Amino acid sequence: MHTFNTLSEFHKFCDLPKPEHPLVSLIDYSQVEYKTTESEIHWMQNFYSIGLKRDIQAKVRYGQQEYDFDEGLLTFIGPKQVLQFELLPSKIKASGWLLLIHPDFLWHTPLARTIKNYDFFGYAINEALFLSEKEEKTITEILLNIQQEYQCNIDKFSQNIIIAQIELLLNYAERYYQRQFITRKINNNEILVRLEELLNTYFDGEEVINKGIPTVQYVASTLNVSSNYLSGLLKVLTGQTTQQHIHEKLIEEAKEKLSTTKLSVSEIAFTLGFEHSQSFSKLFKSKTKQSPMAFRTSFN
């Protein structure tokens, strides 16, 4: 399985020049040529992607489910999620746009906290969003506005302007999804969806302070499966064990608090269920290659 931690790695795999901005990039999908001889590609990306694509000649699985492109154009993929592409022979060239957003671009902005509220980045939705011609034009204009901004000389206003455009795009998408799914059922991979909801609720509430970091056993019993079954299933679906999922969520929460609050490292460690801040700092550094203070300083 291919793992893409940076936008540059994904650009290289698509046989594209290096991105003009390291944390946000708009790709012309007609220029993509996957650098592989595999007919079936598995990958996990550590960034968000929003695709506006036509004529996709591939069978796609997302969270072990078929992803339906039959009518839809707009797709949303979150970080740490696994895709499988079975490329199909075709003379038709795919077209459209693919917006990549690294999570580090969002830190120190309100969107770092609220992006998790957009359900369409999770496994719960597995069909592309249908757009009218007018809606497609609206989304395309926003995508090109984002590209134009990062291609300009970067200044202290650039990030906020790009973030505002991303939020505008997400709000339009939420409107369109609400319309689409009034009469159409959202298929989902129950275990993955419930796991995401469980970890979000646990870390957003008082449980993490009162009970500490959730254990694999706690997560499995709450989901009514055995620990071994859950870790084995997640390993197949996402390439990560239950423990790795818990740690990824914990680091995500830590980054949010470090970049959006003035809490001390010790206070953040406590709110995340650690008895000792040294244990928190050690885990954070092992996962991010930075100490909590170094990460915070990088956003000041």
C-alpha positions, -999 to 999 in steps of 0.1 A, spaced: 0 0 0 12 35 -9 13 60 20 14 98 11 24 119 41 31 151 21 15 168 -10 49 165 -27 49 127 -24 14 126 -40 24 150 -68 53 128 -76 32 97 -77 8 115 -101 38 125 -123 32 162 -116 56 191 -107 62 199 -71 33 218 -55 36 255 -55 26 256 -18 37 228 5 4 225 24 -23 233 -2 -25 225 -39 -50 224 -67 -44 197 -93 -57 197 -128 -69 161 -129 -65 158 -167 -27 160 -161 -26 131 -136 -6 100 -147 -2 76 -119 34 64 -118 26 27 -113 21 -5 -134 -4 -18 -109 -40 -22 -122 -52 -20 -86 -38 8 -64 -41 9 -26 -31 41 -8 -35 61 24 -31 98 24 -24 120 54 -42 150 41 -77 161 30 -87 159 -7 -117 174 -24 -122 162 -59 -144 176 -87 -140 149 -114 -156 137 -146 -152 104 -165 -135 85 -137 -127 51 -153 -121 31 -121 -138 11 -95 -131 28 -61 -134 13 -27 -134 36 4 -134 20 38 -139 -14 22 -171 -2 4 -177 6 -33 -176 44 -39 -203 54 -63 -192 78 -90 -222 70 -113 -239 104 -111 -218 124 -87 -189 148 -93 -177 160 -59 -158 137 -35 -143 142 -1 -115 121 15 -101 127 50 -66 120 63 -56 85 74 -83 69 53 -77 41 28 -87 41 -9 -85 13 -34 -85 20 -71 -90 -6 -98 -81 12 -130 -102 3 -160 -91 5 -196 -106 35 -214 -100 60 -242 -118 87 -222 -96 111 -204 -107 120 -169 -109 157 -161 -116 181 -133 -99 193 -102 -84 178 -70 -78 201 -40 -53 188 -15 -51 204 20 -26 192 46 -40 193 82 -10 215 92 -24 243 70 -55 244 93 -38 246 127 -42 279 145 -75 286 126 -111 278 137 -114 253 108 -89 230 126 -116 225 152 -147 225 130 -137 205 100 -144 173 119 -181 183 119 -184 178 82 -196 142 79 -187 138 43 -150 135 51 -157 102 70 -166 67 59 -203 74 65 -208 87 29 -197 66 0 -211 82 -31 -200 113 -50 -221 144 -47 -243 153 -77 -240 189 -89 -261 209 -113 -243 229 -139 -247 261 -119 -234 244 -87 -204 229 -105 -195 264 -117 -198 278 -82 -174 251 -68 -150 255 -97 -148 292 -91 -140 287 -54 -113 261 -63 -96 285 -88 -98 314 -62 -78 292 -38 -52 284 -65 -49 321 -75 -43 331 -38 -15 306 -31 1 315 -65 3 351 -55 30 364 -32 23 349 2 17 375 29 1 376 64 -34 376 49 -30 346 25 -38 318 49 -70 335 62 -82 342 27 -76 306 16 -92 292 48 -123 314 41 -126 300 6 -123 264 19 -150 271 45 -172 285 18 -167 254 -4 -175 231 26 -207 250 35 -219 248 -1 -211 211 -1 -230 206 31 -260 223 16 -258 201 -15 -254 169 5 -284 177 27 -305 180 -5 -291 148 -21 -297 126 9 -332 137 18 -344 108 -4 -312 87 -8 -298 64 19 -263 69 32 -246 35 32 -218 32 57 -193 9 72 -208 7 106 -177 -2 127 -156 26 112 -183 52 115 -191 42 151 -153 43 160 -150 78 146 -181 89 166 -169 72 197 -135 88 197 -149 122 189 -174 121 217 -148 107 242 -122 133 236 -147 162 233 -163 154 267 -153 148 303 -146 111 300 -110 116 289 -103 137 320 -122 113 344 -111 80 329 -79 88 311 -69 78 276 -93 52 262 -79 17 261 -83 -8 232 -105 -29 255 -128 0 263 -132 9 226 -139 -27 216 -164 -34 244 -182 -1 236 -185 -12 200 -196 -47 211 -167 -66 195 -136 -83 209 -103 -64 210 -85 -88 187 -114 -87 162 -115 -49 162 -78 -44 157 -77 -71 130 -106 -55 112 -92 -20 114 -58 -33 102 -75 -47 71 -97 -16 65 -73 12 73 -38 -3 78 -39 8 114 -46 -10 147 -71 2 173 -42 16 194 -29 36 164 -64 50 158 -66 61 194 -31 77 192 -39 95 159 -70 110 175 -51 120 206 -24 138 185 -51 155 164 -67 168 196 -33 179 210 -24 198 179 -58 216 180 -53 226 216 -16 237 211 -25 259 181 -59 273 192 -56 277 230 -32 292 256 -33 262 278 1 250 290 16 217 279 9 203 313 -28 215 312 -32 200 277 -17 167 289 -42 166 317 -72 174 295 -61 145 272 -60 120 301 -23 119 309 -12 117 345 22 130 337 30 157 311 63 139 303 44 109 289 23 132 267 54 150 254 71 117 247 42 104 227 36 137 208 73 138 198 73 101 187 43 108 164 52 143 151 90 145 154 84 177 173 80 185 210 46 201 219 63 235 225 82 233 192 49 226 174 32 255 192 61 279 184 58 270 147 24 286 146 33 318 165 
